[in-house]
Amino acid sequence: MKDFDLSNRVAIITGGNGGIGLGMAAALARNGCGVSIWGRNTKKNDDALQKIGTGGGKVEARVCDVTDRAAIEDAFRGTLQTFGRVDGCFANAGIGGGGRRSFIDRTEEEWRQMMTTNLDGVYRVFQVAARHMVERAEKGDKFGRLVPTSSLASISGTARNEHYAITKAGLNALVRALGVELARYGITANAILPGWIKSEMTEGLFGNDKFVTNVMPRIPMRRFGEPEDFGGIAVYLMSGLSSYHTTDTFLIDGGYAVF
């Protein structure tokens, strides 16, 4: 397992205090990675630290709202003070659309809120992280990982949730652009596309018997995904073994999209 020893690496996970983000954070920490969890809720941050526990890499949590650039820059400064460097940035924070309103009734407020959080938030976080990674590379320390959490919705026809799907499709395009632009600095960019995963965002859907009855037969694995299912891809992407793997989109959906 030496290839996946991350004891010399540090990663930020926005929205890392629950769901997929916490699943990735826990796996990274178990493999020795220093982890800085960024979330808006102090209690959830504290609970996440308790769940991860000790025995791996050092883990901290910081309050940060990705819609606020000043908060991002402040959190990044704090992370650097704690760890001295940042090698990976997993932009996982986001909101769901819920599919409650048709496109023709979509309000300007709903549209802008979705873009500001899910797309603009990643732009802000990645810009700050990438600047640090490029500065390190120019001093001879080439290594960086930019990993946004996209969605199966980005490649599907997502009725009544088009604003959410658009933000996630934008992330797929972003990693292709950044992967090309930043490759010379040893920085890779890859997106993770979750399918139907158990989290606070999907709790209401999974409690709907009609939804479960319709969706479950379309998942070859015959189960919904768990946050822990994203630990492996996070560790791989943070490791040196993924250094030639960039501009990709990893679909982790139990086979739903092809069945």
Summary of the structure (lengths in Angstrom):
residues: 259
radius of gyration: 17.7
end to end distance: 33.4
largest distance: 56.6
contacts: 901
relative contact order: 0.15
helix: 52%
strand: 15%
